[in-house]
Amino acid sequence: MLSKDIGIDLGTANVLIYVKGQGIVLNEPSVVAINSETKEVLAVGEEAHQMLGRTPGKVSSIRPLKDGVIADFELTQAMLNNFIKKIKAKGIFSKPRILICCPSNITQVERNAIREAAESAGARKVYVEEEPKVAAIGAGLDISKPSASMVIDIGGGTTDIAILSLGDIVTSKSIRVAGDLFDQEIIKYVKNKYKLLIGEKTAEDVKIKVGTVYPDAKKEKMTIRGRDLVTGLPNSISISSKEVEEALKDSAHKIVTAAKSVLEETMPELSADIVNNGIVVTGGGALLSGISELLKQELKVPISIAESPLTCVAEGTAVMLDNIKLLEK
């Protein structure tokens, strides 16, 4: 049996794997559960994610990627190995070619670590591409033309903003403000206002169900439970969309500021193209209520959300693997 070409969206929050000829075959959280005494890997992906904040003393659930880059090399390697075994991508006689995506503006050392992790997971050849470029292709943008396309990819650890033309990135910026920071801001807000300590999973639920970054874009309420910091006992409170908007305001405006700085560095002709073509938002953050309204109001250009924002990078790897000669260049 021969191996297959695979594309990996190595995200801080989720790993998506595309296998040529089969489509997206894996979409699991980037979490590894280990025995903290023996360092043995106990679970990976969805199974490990279920353990977040609920593990006994000697079991730790760890995210081996932080802010879009590898924070723990050995655990990233173990996670990739596990996922590649799971999808049975290695052939008996040969190893797969792997296209793996990373944030723009990471250092050469961080890029090498990503390449090395893919090689140690059993790749015959590794190609490393920048996420906003692959996301733009996955969102259906034709970046090969001499006119500009702009993408804002809001992931778990980073937001990548890029202007693309003639098949490559012209200007880009990567900031460590994204889904994970939104969760932390919700935890901080609830702790400060209600003296209630909640976990990451609860904060993520709040963000998804009642979260918004634009006034009155959503008017929902939900009950959340946590530990009362005054009594030390379990307690519950009700939180509204308006409160979440308040909690996320500063972080959302950092994304706006970064997008403005990318636009300010762009050549006038390309700026004119963006006014006509607009900006496409991809990544899990694109699903946050009010994000398109906020960007439209602040950037004064048309904003559209990609058809399938969560899978854009994985779908982009599919297109690039079909044109592997371009990667060879």
Secondary structure by P-SEA (a helix, b strand, c coil): cbbbbbbbcccccbbbbbcccccccccccccccccccccccccccaaaaaacccccccbbbbccccccccccaaaaaaaaaaaaaaaccccccbbbbbbbbbbccccaaaaaaaaaaaaaacccbbbbbbaaaaaaaaacccccccbbbbbbbbcccbbbbbccccccccccccccccaaaaaaaaaaaaaaaccccccaaaaaaaaaacccccccccbbbbbbbbbcccccccbbbbbcaaaaaaaaaaaaaaaaaaaaaaaaaccaaaaaaaaabbbbbbcccccccaaaaaaaaaccccccccccccaaaaaaaaaaaaacccccc
